[in-house]
Amino acid sequence: MAKTSPQAAQQKPDGAKDVSFADILQQKLVPQTVKFSAHALQRLQEREIELKPHEVEKLAEAMQKAGQKGARSTLLLYQDMAFIASVKNNTIITAVNGENLKDHVFTNIDSAVLIK
């Protein structure tokens, strides 16, 4: 009967990195960077909407949640601001705030997320 020995550790090609499951999981959990369309950037400037980094992160998290539910185009409501976002493209399409929200009708959306 032949002796069996433990398998030798497989060698990785030069330049290959050890990527742990935790690293991959963390990459999936961290929301992707939100993009802003040219139209959205114009609206932000016209309406004097300034977003802080933590606010952009909240938008990204809300878009990710909407995407997990199958949303494609979502309305994000945060404080006195509203954003229409393409979830698939991870892009804010337009932004509305304050007085502009009064009597505003949002169309072509399939979901809404209230952000606290």
C-alpha positions, 0 to 999 in steps of 0.5 A, spaced: 500 500 500 502 506 498 503 512 503 499 518 502 502 525 504 499 531 505 498 535 499 504 540 498 501 548 498 500 550 491 504 556 489 501 562 486 504 565 480 508 571 481 504 578 483 498 574 485 495 577 491 492 573 497 485 576 498 481 573 503 474 572 504 473 578 509 476 582 504 472 580 498 466 581 503 468 588 505 468 590 498 461 588 496 459 591 503 462 598 501 457 602 497 460 604 490 462 611 489 456 615 487 456 619 480 453 625 478 450 626 471 452 633 468 444 635 469 445 633 476 451 637 477 447 643 474 441 642 478 446 642 484 449 648 482 443 652 480 439 650 487 445 651 491 445 644 494 452 642 497 453 635 499 458 633 504 462 627 504 457 623 509 451 625 505 453 622 499 455 616 502 448 616 505 445 617 498 450 611 496 447 606 501 440 608 499 441 606 492 444 600 494 438 598 498 434 600 492 438 596 488 437 590 492 430 590 492 430 590 484 429 598 483 432 601 477 430 608 478 429 611 485 427 617 488 431 618 494 428 623 499 433 626 504 432 632 509 429 637 504 432 634 498 430 629 493 434 626 488 432 621 482 437 616 481 439 611 476 440 605 480 443 600 475 448 606 473 449 608 480 448 615 478 444 621 481 440 624 475 437 630 478 436 634 484 431 638 487 430 642 494 426 647 498 421 651 495 422 647 488 419 641 492 412 644 492 407 641 488 413 637 484 411 631 481 416 625 480 415 620 474 419 614 471 421 612 478 420 605 480 421 606 488 423 611 493 427 611 499 427 615 505 434 617 508 435 618 515 
